[in-house]
Structures are given as C-alpha cells and as structure tokens.
Amino acid sequence: MFRALLEYEFMQNAVFATIIASIVGGVVGVIIVEKKMVMMTGGIAHTSYGGVGLSYLLGMAPIVGAFIFSIAAALGIGVINNKSTGAKDIIIAMFWSLGMALGILFISLTPGYPPMVSTYLFGNILSVTRFDLILMTLLTVIILAIIFIFYQDWKAHLFDQEFTKILRKKTHVLENVLLILLALTVVVLIRVVGIILVIALLSVPAAASGFLTGKLHLRMIYSMVFSFVFIFSGLLVSYYTDISSGAVIVFAAVILYFLIWFLSKRYTFKAKVGETS
C-alpha cells in the first residue's frame, strides 16, 4: 500500500481525504452529539441527495449540488424551527424525504444511461478526486475557523443553556451557525462514507470519546483519533478487496464503540471496588 501511495494519485487523495474527514468529523461530531442533533444530521445529509441528482441533470460536479442543497436544508430547518411550534422531527422528516425524492426524480430525468450514484450514497474513499479534495480542504478550514471563533460560546451553550441566556448570548444565532457547520461537514464526509452512512461517522466516534473524558477539547481530540482509525481501516480494506469503504468504516466504528464502552464499564467498576476495599 505504501508503494501505491507513492505511485498513484488516487491513493494520495484517499489518504488526504482520510485526514481531513477525521479532523472535521471528530470536532463537529462532538458538538452534534452533545446538542442531540444526530437525526438533524441525517435530514441534511439525505436532502443533499437532491443536489447530487440535480448536478447530474445539469452536468455539474455532484458535490457542488450536494453543497448547495445541504446549505439550503440547514437554513430552511433553522428558519422553520425558529418560527414554528411544530415537532422538529416532522420538519426533519419532510426535508429528509423531499431531498431523496428530488434526487431520484432528477436522476430519472438525466438523459442517457443512469449515472452511478452509489459512491454518493455509500461512499468510496478511493474515488475522491483532486477537485473533491480541494473543496473538502476549503470547507474544513472554514469549519475550524468558525469553531475557533465560537468555541467558548458553544462550550457554554452546550453544557449550560440557561447561563448562556443570562450572558445575553444570541442562542438562535449559535444554533443557525451550527446548522450551517453541520451542512458543510456533511459535504466533506459524503465522498468518504456516503449520504446514508454519514450519521454513523459523525456520532459514533464522538459518543465513544465520551466514555473516556468529559472535557470538550479532549473529547474532540479522541473523536478525531477514532475517526482516523475507522476511515483508515475502510481505506485499507477497500484497497485490498472489493468491499465498500463506507461499510467497513461503519462496521469498525460500531465494534470499537462497544469495545470502548465495555472497557470503560469494566475499569470503572474495578476502580470503585478498589476504593471501597
């Protein structure tokens, strides 16, 4: 594999994509898990499928359409949540199903043979192009810059919303910015794990890191490390076999999650027994 890394551009793109996706997925995933926005992630991700279909119909790069639809979905969900008293899960379900329906419609209207959309649904890290990598890098820089700017505000907002209101912070602004970050993160991860599996990559590493520490910055670091392990595992298996990288990434993530959960429970129990003996 290391020889292939030196010889083939697609392998270099895959490794860089692994690093980028690990960073942004690990950082944003912790915030999403703490804010209980996992299902909202699914809503935005599945809405982006409409953009993929429209891009094929118009002859554009699919990731560009996914970017436009993800941002539109995030802003739409944010506006409706701020003005509506209805249940959030209904709003998310509407965007979720509408995006998938539009994607199917646009693809069916595309002239010629139906395009291969499996890499956008289930991910294929080996198919990441140089253009995808440039866009992913640009979005990651934007995401990290915004998180750095709002870090202290979000830290207070995540763990003590009442205190945030006392400080007269505009919580709805923080929520809307977070939705946009979520949309950008979805676009970064689509080429790695696909629209359907992006929820797992954002939630599982972040949730696993919560077993190890309660500190926000440490959870982000652990989550990035876990994400890298998961994605690199998918890259290795996908390179040597015909198995989908997205499926391997999720499979590795779930196994390691339960392993960390089991070890954390076991050693916590032993520590308590040692204290009382």
N, C-alpha and C positions, 0 to 999 in steps of 0.2 A: 504493500500500500504506500509506503514512503517513497518508493521509486516512482509510483504512479503520481504521487503528489508533486514530484519534481518535473514530470514529463507532460502531464495532462492539465489543461486549463480548467476542465470541469471539476477535477478533484480539488484544485486550489480554490475555486469558487465555493465548493461544498464546505471546505474547512473554514473559510472566512465566514460563510453563512452560519456555520455552527457557533462560532464565537459571538457573532452579532446577535443571533437569536437567543443565545444563553444569557447575554447581558440584559437585553431589553425584556425578555420573558421573565427572568428572575426578579428583576426590580419591580416591574409593573404587576407581576403576578401576586406579590405580597400585598400590595395595596388593594388589588381586586378581591383577594380572599378576605382581607380584614373588613372591607366595605360590603362584603357579601354580594358582589356583582358578577358572580360566575355565570349565571343564566343570562345576564345582560351581555356578557362576552359572546355567548352563543348566538344571541339575537343579532348583534352587529356582524359577527363572522358570517352567518348564513345570509344576511342581507347583502353582503358583498358579492355573493354569487350572481346576483342580478347584474352587477358591474362586469363580472367576468363574461357573462353571456352577451351583454351589450358590446363589449370590446371585440369579441369575435365577430359580431354582426357588422360592426363599423370598421373592422380591420385594424384595430389598435392593439397595443400590448395589454393582455388581460389584467396584469397587476395594476395598470393605470385605472381601469374601470373599477377594480376592487377598491382602490384607494378612494375614488370619488363616492362610491356607494357607501363605504364604511363611514366616511365623514358625514355624509348626508343622514345616515341612520343614527349616528351618535347625536347629531344636532337635533334631529327630529324627536328622538326619545327624550332628550333633555328638555326641549320645549314643551312637549306633551306632559311630561312628569311635573314640570313646574306649574302648569296651568290646569291640569286635570286632577280630579279626586279619585279617578278610577284606579283599579288594581294595576300595578306595574307589570305583573306577569302577563296580563292580557295584551298590553301595549307591546311588550317584547315578542309575544307570540305572533302578533299581527305583522311586525317587521320581519320576523323570522320566516314566516310562511310566504309573505309577499316577495321577499328577496329571492327565495328559492323558485317561486313560481315565475318571476320575471326572467331569471336565469334560464330556466327550461324553455320559456317562450322565445327569448332572443336566440338561443342556440338552435331551436327548431326552425327559425326563420333565416338562419345563416345559409347562404347558397352553397352548393357543393356537398361534399361529404361532411358528416357531423364532426366537429372538432373533438380532439381528445382532451377532456376536461378532468380526467382522473387525478392528474398531478395537482390540480387546484382543490379538489375535493378531499384527497387523502394524502397529499404531499409527496414530493420526491426531491430530496435534497441534492441528488446527483444531477438534476435538471436545472439547477439555478444558473441563470445566465449572468453575464457581466453587467447588463443593464439592471437586472433584478438586484444584484449586489450593490450597485451604486445607489439605487433607490432605498434599499434596506439600510445602508450606512447613513444616508442623509436623514432618514426618518429616526434612526436610533440617536443620532446627535441631537436632533430636536427634542426627542422624548427625554433624554438625560438632562438636557439644559433646563427644560421646564420643571422636571422633578427637583433639580437642584434649587431652582428659584422658589418653588412652593414647598420644599421639604418640611420646614418647621410648621407651616400652616397645616399641611396634611397630617403631620405627626399628631398635632393637637386634635384635628378633626376626626382622625381615625379612632383615637382612644378616649376622647372626651369631647363630644359634640357640644354639650352644654357650655363647657369652658370656652369653646371656640366662639359661640354666640355671645358670651359675656365680653370677649375681646373685640366684639363687633366686626368679626370677620364675615365676609360675604360668602356664606356657605354654599349658596346656589352657584356662585362663580366657580368655587372649587369643584363642585360636582360636575359642572359643564366642562371644565378643563380636563377633569379626569375622564369623562366620556370621550373627548377628542383624543386623549392619550391612548385610551383603550382601542379606539378605531385605528390609530397609527400602528399600535402594537400588533393588532390583528393582521394588518397588511404585511408587516415584517415577517410574521410567522407563517403566513399562508403557504409560501413556497417550500417551507420546511416540513410542516405536518399536515397542511391542508385545512380547508374550511371546517370540515366535520370534526377533526381531532384537535383543533387549536385550543379548545376549552381545557383539555387534559394537560397540555404543556404549560398553560398559564396557572392552573390551580394545583396540580399535584406537587410540583417542586416547592411551591410556596407553602402548601399545607404541611409537607414533610419537614420543612425548616422550622415550623412552629413547635415541633417536638423537641428541638434542640436548644432553642433560646426564645425569649420573649422580647428581646431588643430589636427594634425595627431595622436598624442598619445591618446587624448581624444576620437577621433573617433574610435580608436581601442578598447578602454575600453567600450564605448557604444555598439559597434558592438558585443563584447563578451557577454555583458549582454543580448542584444536582442537575440542572437543565443541561449543562455541558456534557455531563456523563450520559444522560439519556439520549441527547441528539447525536453525540459521537458514536454511541452504540448503534443507533439506527444507521449512521453513515457506514460503519464497518460492515454490518450485516447486509446492507443494501449493495455495497460494492462487491462482496464476495458471493452473493446469492441474488435471486430474482424477487426476494421478498420486499414489500413496500417499506420504505424507511419510516414513514409515519406510523405504521402499525407497530414496528419494532420499538420506536421511541415511546409510544404509549404503554406498550407491554412492559418495557424496562422500568418506566416510571411507576406503574402500579405495583410491580414486585418490590422495588426499593422502598416505596411508601410504606407498605405493610411490614417490611423488614425493619425500617427505622421505628415504626410505631411499636413493634414487638420489643425491640431492644430498649426503647425509651421506657416502656412499661416495666420491663424486667429489671433494669438497673435502678429505676426509681423505687421499685418495691424493695430491692436489696438495700438501698440507701436508708429507707425508712426502718427496715428490720435492724440494720446496724446501729441506727440512732437509738432504738428502743432497747437494744440488748446490753 
